[in-house]
C-alpha cells in the first residue's frame, strides 16, 4: 500500500480558532481524521504532519523524495501556508526530489490579498487545489488516486 504524505505549514496548527470566516471551524485534528477517511477509502496509508518551521518542511519533503525513490509514495499534498508566497527553498525541494505534489489551500488565495496571488509552489506542483475549504484535502487524496 502506498503512502500519501500530507504536509501542513505555518499557522495551520491554529485551524479552528484562526480566522474561522476564512478557514472554517474545523481543527487540524478534524482535518487529520478527514484525511484518514479519504486515504482509507482510496487504499492509501497516511503520513500527516504540520510544522511552523521551513527547515522541517524541507526535511519532510526530502523524506518524501526517498519514499518516492523507493516506490512507496503515492504523492504529497502540501499546504505550505504563507511559505507558499515566499519560499524558493520549498520550490527547490519539490523540484529536486521529483515528488508528485498537489498544492493545496483551504481558502481561494486568488480572491484574497495581492501578495497571496503568487506561489513558488505552483510551477513545480502536479496540480493546485484552492477554495474548497478543508474538504479540499479529501478531494486532493481522491485526485492522487486517479493519478496512480
Ligand atoms: C493558506 C493560504 C495562505 O495564503 C495562508 O498564508 C495560509 C493558509 C490556505 O490554506 O488557504 O496560511 O495556505
Boltz pocket constraint, residues with backbone or C-beta under 6 A from the ligand:
constraints:
  - pocket:
      binder: B
      contacts: [[A, 10], [A, 11], [A, 12], [A, 79], [A, 80], [A, 81], [A, 82], [A, 83], [A, 84], [A, 104], [A, 105], [A, 106], [A, 107], [A, 108], [A, 109], [A, 116]]
      max_distance: 6.0
